[in-house]
């Protein structure tokens, strides 16, 4: 209950602190991505939930506020932030599965390890690979769209 209350407070604080200018948005977003990159290994489940909610504000809600003001260079910068965040989330998910397997190794329960690996392969691995594939495809598609916009703006045709 305390965690939910803390997350609601954080969300209200973030909404109240909406950036007033495009420049403030870009600076704050950069700081957010850098902070997540630096601290992500220390995040627990509750912190990830809060970080994802904050990311949604930057990548969706606040983005829309300044969407028409962004230059092509700024759009490429923002696509880079999205790629970094997607990587951090994917690495966190993969790290949790790896940590579970390593914990089994530490316990010296070879049958348990074998069972957990089989269970992961049978139940979760395909979904994790699909999720990583979707994120990579999404990032690639967004990057391609940004490059196409740059080329169009520069009137370069292939």
Buried (B, 14 or more C-beta within 10 A) or exposed (E): EEEEEEBEEBBEEBEEEEBEEBEBBBEBBBEBBEEBEEEBEEBEEEBBBBBEBBBBBBBEEBBEBBEEEBEBEBBBBBBBBBBBBBBBBBBBBBEEBEEBBEEBEEEEEEEEBEEBBEEBEEEEEEEBEEBBEEBBEEBEEBBEEBEEEBEEEEEEEE
